[in-house]
Amino acid sequence: MRLTRFTDVALRMLMRLTVTAEDEDPPTTREVAATMQVPYTHAAKVVARLQHLGLVDARRGRGGGLSLTTAGRSASIGALVRQLEGPGEVVDCEGGAPCPLRSACVLRSALRRAEEAFYASLDPLTLGDLVSSPTGPLLIGISRGRPTPG
């Protein structure tokens, strides 16, 4: 299974927001986009979707910026990926040229089980789990403009 670029950017942006210190000004969409090396326009669309899902609070103007909501901090990564990816199957058996095997295909059901196993492995994880060491310290360093080890 391969995640869409949208989901990848959303997860990285949420991880960045997770490591924002309480005494730090909330980062702007532009700042998070630069830190995560994604185009601003793409980041803005992601923020709008995350805000709609109730995971991010976005405030404009002086003193504004992005912050995680309580729901965002506790959300299951599996549930989040399901929401961002949307419904659909790994393989499109019904597309423009429907597969002649679709009514009796073992592969289709095996792929459906594999997809659910993929999501189930993400279900117990939260953003806090994703930013544990070594990821969290690296995110803090790059968000503050420090060189990354490597």
JOZIWO-V723164 format. One record per helix or strand. SS is the DSSP state (H for helix, E for strand). FROM is the first residue (numbers start at 1). LEN is the number of residues. If there is no record, write none. Layout:
BEGIN
ss->[SS;SS]
from->[FROM;FROM]
len->[LEN;LEN]
END
This chain:
BEGIN
ss->[H;H;H;E;E;H;H;H;H;H;H]
from->[5;29;40;56;65;70;77;102;106;127;135]
len->[14;8;13;4;4;5;9;3;18;4;9]
END
